Amino acid sequence: MEQFTQDLDRALGFAIPSRHARGRVVRLGPTLDAVLAAHAYPPAIEALLAEALTLAALVGSTLKDASGQLTMQTRTDAGVVRLLVCDYRGGELRGYIEYDADKLATLPAEPTLFALFGQGYLAITFDMEATGERYQGIVPLDGDTLAQAVASYFVQSEQIPSLVRVGVRKGADGRHVAGGLFLQHLPEGEVGRERLHVRLDHPEWEHVAALGGTMGVDELADPAVPLESLVWRLFNEEQGVRTLAAIPLSRGCRCSPAHITGVLSKFSVEERREMADAEGVIRVDCAFCATSFPIPADVAETA
């Protein structure tokens, strides 16, 4: 039991200036359980969402705009998973999955990514609230894991060599621990030098990627090992490795009666009345937290 109260629900950034690389390590525990508990998904879907939330934490925690948002969304035409959505904003995570239970029942206990999605696609969107800018890239869901698809996004859409690793485990008591590693090779501060991010075989990157590849998924999901220790294990022989301020992670669904009432108030009186049931109540379901909010139509009219 004690192991689940150690280094959990944090993201830690680090930089290796001598190799022009940066990275993130994250570990989720109670936050992950809080999101998953709202849905009671079958094991294969639960594991998929756990991996997606870990990836959202890894990528989202790189945002320089503290008020910005990272959204990951998958789409498929005929796959078991119809829709997967995760987002990160200010250290808060949320996510859900829509899936076909009948199709899932025909798959083995640990289905492949292709079995779950078929010809699926992953969209990653960055919304910068401070500047109002929005960036989006879409890549096929190729490879064996979502982590590989995220790495492909940065290589294909951003032309940034990237390594992504995720480990998820579920204890005998039903509690989850997930950990992730995200490494990138960046050209920052390289005035007059070749743009490293368009060279996937640059020696600096090959060295960093080789070290990152030695990190086992069991280590990433081991709450007894502090995140700082993971960075030290990988890069203790590198010069000038810098760790950044850690970011606490938590479950953060932004739905509330007040928020939903404000949204409903933007509809016309006629539209709100059509939404309401025989008792004059508009029932709004939040897919992220699986909560139903009954809002009286007349309350929305006066909001």
N, C-alpha and C positions, 0 to 999 in steps of 0.2 A: 504493500500500500504506500509506503513512504516514497518509493521511487517516483510516484506520480505527483509529488509535491516539490520536485526539485526544479531544474532549469527548464521551464515551460513557458509558452506564450510570449516569446521574445523574437525579435529580428535583430541581427547584428551585422552591420556593414564593415567592410575592411578594404584597404587599398594596398597594392604592391607597386609603388611608383617605379622601382627599378625594372619591372616587367611590363609597365603600362597596362596593368590589370586592376580590376576591382571585383568585389564579390559580396555576396550576402549568404548568411546562414540563418535558418529559422527553425524553431521548434514549436509545435502546437500540442496542447493537451486539453485542459478544461474548455478552452475556446472551441476546439474541434468537437468535443463531446456535446457542447451546448447547441451547436448548429445541427449535428447529426441527430440528436435526440428529438428534435422537433418533427422529424420525418419518418422514422422507423423504416428506413429503406432495407431491402434485402442485401446480403453481404456484398455482392458484386457492385451494386450501385453505391452502397455506402463507401466502399474502398475507392471508387472512382471519384466521388465528391471529396473525400479526404485528400486525395492527391491534388485535385483541382484547387482546393482551399490553400494547400501548402504552396502551390505555384503562384496563386494570387498574392500571398504574403511575400514570397520571394521577389516577385517582379514589382508589386505595388510599393514595397518599402524602399525601392530605388528612386521614387518620385521626389524631386527637389521641392515641388509645390506641395506643402503640407496639407493643403485643402483640395488637392487634385484627386482624381479617382482613376483607378485601373479596373477595367471590366474585361473578363474573359467569357466568351460565349461560343458554344459549338452548335452546328446545325447539320442535319442529315435528312435525306428524303425518305429513306425506308429502313433506317437502322432501329435497333432496340431503343437507343437513347434518342429521343426526339429533340430534346433541348437541355443544355447544361449552361447555367449562368452562375458566375462567381464575381464578386467585386471587392475591392479594397479601397478604403478611404480613411486617412488619418489613423491607421492602426486597427481599424474595425473591418471585420470580415463577415460576409454573408454569402449564401449560395443555395441552389436547389437544382434538382434534376427532374425532368419529365421523361418517362420511359414507358415502353409497352410491356406489361407484365406477362402477357401470353408468349411473346417472342422471347423474353428473358428466360422463361421456364424451359425453353428448348435448348438452352446453352449449357455448357459445362459450368462447374462451380467457379472456375477462374477463367472467364472468357477473355479472348484477345481484344485489343483495341479495335481491330477491324470487325470482329464479331459484334461489338457493341455499337459501332458507328457506321460500318460499311464505308461508302464514299462520303465521309464527313469532312467538315471544315472547321477550323478554329479562327475566330476573330479576336484580336486583342486591341482594345481601345484605351487611349489615354486622354482624359478630359482635364485640362489645366484651368482650374477655376480662377486663378490669379490673372491669367491673360485671356481667357475665353477660347483658347486654341484647343483643337481636337485632332488627334492622330489615330488612324486605324490601319491595321494590316490583317490580311487573311491568308492563311496557308492551309494546305490539305492536312488531314489527320493521318499522316503517314507515320511509320515506325511502330514500335511496340508499346509505347507509353505516351501519356499526355506530356510528360517532361520532355521527351524527344521532340514532340510537336512544338513546344514552346521554344526550345533551342533552335529549331528550324525557322521559326518566325523571325528571330533576331538575325540569323544568317541571311535569310532570303529578303526580308522586308527592310532591315536596318543595315545589312552588310557588316554585322558585328559578330566576330567569332564568339560563341557562347557554349558553355557546358552547364547542364542542369541535371541534378540528381535528386531523387525524392525517395524516402523510405517511410512506410506506414506500418504500424503494428497495433494489434488489439489484444489486450491482456485477458487473462482468464476471468477477470471481474467485469469485462465488457468495456473498460476504459481504453481510449485510443491515445497514441502518441505518434506524431508525424514530424519528420525533419527534412530539411532541404538544403541544398547547396547550389548557388548560382554564381558562375564565373564568367567574366567578359574581358575581352582585350580591346582597349580604347586608345584613340590617338591623341588624347588630351596632352597639351604641352609639347607638341612635336613640331614646332615651327621649323620648316626647312627639311623635315624628314619625310620619307615615304609614308603614305597613309596606311598605317598598319591594319586598319579594320577591313581593308579589301584584300588582305593576304591571309588566307585561312591556314597557310602552312608556314607562317613566320616562326622562326626558332623561339622567340619569346613566348608566343602563344602555345606552341607545342609543348614547351617546358611546363607552363602553368597548367595546361589541360592534362598533361600526364600526371602531375601531382594530384590534381583534383580527382582524377579517375581512380586514385587509390583509396578514396574515402568510401567505406562500405555503407550500404543503406542501413545496416543495423546500428552503426555508430551514430548516424544522423538521427535515428529514432530512439536513442538511448538517453533518457532524461537525467541519468546520473553523470553525464559528461557535459560540463558547461560549454556553451557555444565558443567562448574564448579558447578553450582547450582544443576544440575541433580545428580552429584556424591555426593554432600553434602546431598541432600535429602535422598539418599539411605543409606549412610554409616557414617552419622555424629556422631553416637554413637560408632563407631569402633576406635581403637587406632592407631595412626600413619598413617593415610591414606595419601599417597603421590600422587600428580598430577605431570605429566611429561610435557615436552615442547609440546605445541600444534603443529599440522602439518596442514598447509593450503592445501586445496584440490582444484583441478581445472580439467577442461576437457583437455585431452592431447592425441590427435591422432598424431602418429609419421609419418604419410604419408606426403610427400612433393615432388615436382617435382625433386629435387636433389636426394632425397632418392630413389625414384622409378627409376630414370635414372641409379643410381648406381646398383640397383638390376638387371635391364634389361641388363646392360653391361656385366653381368656374363654369359649371354646366347651367343651361337654362332651366327655368322652373319646370317647363314641360318635360325636358329630358330627365330631370331628377324624379319627377313623378312616375315616369315610365320605368325607371330603375327600381322604384320602391315596390315592396310586396303589398299584400292586402292590408297589412297593419301599418303601412306608411313608413316602413323601415328599409333602408338600403343596406344590404349585407355585402361587405367588401372582404374578400379573402386575400391574405398576403401569402404569396407562394414561397417567400424566403423564410418566414418564421412559422408558416402553417397555422396562422391565427385568423379567426374571422372577427370582423369588426361590424357590429350592427349600428348604423348611423340613422337616426330619425331624419326623414326628408325635410321636415320643417326646421331642424337644427342647421342642416346644410344651407337652407335658403337664407338664414340670417347670419351665416358666418362671414 
